[in-house]
Amino acid sequence: MNFQLTEEQIAVQMAARDFAKNELLPGVIERDDQQKFATDQIKKLGELGFMGMMVDPKYGGSGMDTISYVLAMEEISKVDASVSVCMSVNNSLVCYGIEKYANEEQKQKYLVPLASGQKIGAFLLSEPEAGSDATSQRTTAEDKGDYYLLNGTKNWITNGNSASYYLVIAQTYPEKGHKGINVFIVEKEWAGVTVGAKENKMGIRSSDTHSIMFQDVKVPKENRIGEDGFGFKFAMQTLSGGRIGIAAQALGIASGAYELALKYSKERKAFGTEICNHQAIAFKLADMYTEITAARHLVMKAAWDKDEGNNYDMSSAMAKLYASKVAMEQTVEAVQIHGGNGFVKEYHVERLMRDAKITQIYEGTSEIQKIVISRTLIKG
């Protein structure tokens, strides 16, 4: 693995950093307070090519590698994790899933507007009782000949109200278990689709999180992705890539908090000197930087595995497991280094701490990542 970034990767990193500083930082506290979706900023992200980064240019994407995507995700997440999760879902789950597994007609109709940023997508797996367990889907898609009849409820859907297109995982043949699950492209404006109230969340408050209900929604047969019963495999393969995006988000939250803490420690004085000169603070900074660097290596390894065509189930799970742990721990440390100011919104670190927690929950909890890792180890 080459640890030296290419000129193109550095250019992507700098472009994302500039965007975060100039477009996202102004107003980020207000958006968090008011739970306001960053419509204008995400539109600009699309115009810059950040909403379909890894998609082939012939489908409206930027044709970049996964490492470039991870670099951009980290920079955006340092400033506004609510925007980066929208970017992550559109890139890692929706665009990837359609480009990898959909047919040409589906790609032309849906992938092109999604990859170019003209439309936003959402990934609908989680349910009120099943969570992220793809084998326990209660949403049903009854085969009616030339269409499916979709019924059920999906919870905690990122981009729920802002998305135009949904990738919906649903059970068609309950007697077949996970082999009877399908995946469909559903348009938000179809009859029978209802968007529930926006969730009032602890963190990533300006992200667009809703429940989505389906009542007798007619889904054309041509909107099923893959062969009949392909839905479970689709979900598992797509989630592995999604974990890389979330790991990069967690890394960005942690590194953003560290950078703020380092800056503050060089400005704040106590007992006659800057607090960074006190060993208690200096050692905290050393630990923070070391753990963030370790997390970055895991995230980059997972991205490299994906780019190289290697199996990345285990490396993405490890990256997500460790980076989310680091995000939670290091944002707490950043608040502590800020002292009383860390509890004040204008210093940003309290928001980063609230945002960090979700990285341990979505795309599968830490326990689920450990299941993925341990099963891989046991199988050899």
Phi, psi and omega in degrees: 000126180272120183276357180270123179286148176282166179299322180294319179295320178295321179296319177296316179301315181291322178297318178293321179296315179296319179298316180298318182290316188270329185254327186262320183301314175294121178092358183294323179291319178297316179298321178295313180300315187266002183052045186264121179294136185278064186303309184294318182293320180290326175299318178293323176302318178297318180296331179275354178091015183270356181263351175219053192298322187260004182277142178304135180305334179293346176250017177091004181270183182264348176066029182269168177273172183291328178297318177299319178299315180297318179299317179293317179300319180298315183294319179294320183290335176302329187253315185213096181290339177293323176286320184293330179288327174297315178297319181296312181299316182295320181282300192286326185258302189285301181298316180299312183300319181288315181296321184286322193238345183281164177275174187298319180297318178295322179296315181296321184283320188247319184292319183304308179292331179288314183291328180276355178085005178289329178231161177243146180245164177223153182245116188250094177242309187298143179228164184306322183253334184271338186061231180264015179282101184292345181276352186242044182284126176260346172291131186245149175230096185278126181288118182246022179102271180263004176206167174251148176254112188262128178219139177146184182226135174245138184247158173056047185268113175293138184068020187307317182264334183274340182288146172264332183233138179245136166265113188248126175266125184214155181268125178258322183233087183305326182293342180266358181063225184292342178280355178255013183268141177236167175232137185229150169266118183241134178270135185303325187276001179293149178300135179096353177268125181233132177263124180283181181295151179290136179289138177266097193259160175291314183232183188032052191290335180269357174287155191264088186249120184219165163270146178238127181250143178237125178231106179051048178278125179274114181252117180302146179305326182291354179263003171280136178266126177077187181288163177301126181089011184276351191301320182294313178298320178302313182298315183295315181293321182289321181295329178299318176290325178298326180296328178295318178297318180290323175299320177293323176297314179299318177301316180296318178299315180295313183290327175296318178294320178298314181299320177293320180294318179298313180300314181296320183294338178273348182255322184281129180252146175207137181056039171087005180206165177298143187293341177295341179277349176276134186302325181300320179280318181301319180291324175299313180298320179297316179294318180300311183296319180297313182291324177294320178296319177298317178297319180298320179296320178294319180294315180295325178296317179297317178296319178296317178303316181296316180295328182277354181082013177280161171293126184241019177301310184287315183294325178290323178294318178296318180297315181293317180300310186283317182296323179291324176296315179297319179301315181294313184292318186281334173290325175297317178297322179297319176298318181296318179296325177286347181062222180300327179294336178294342180270358184257136187300325187294346178268356170075332189291331178294325178291317178299323178295318178293321180293328186298324188299324184295335180293342176272357186247306184280164192059028179096132179295174179302325180295322178294321178297322179293326176297314180300314182294312184295321179297322178295319179296316184292321180289339180078000000 
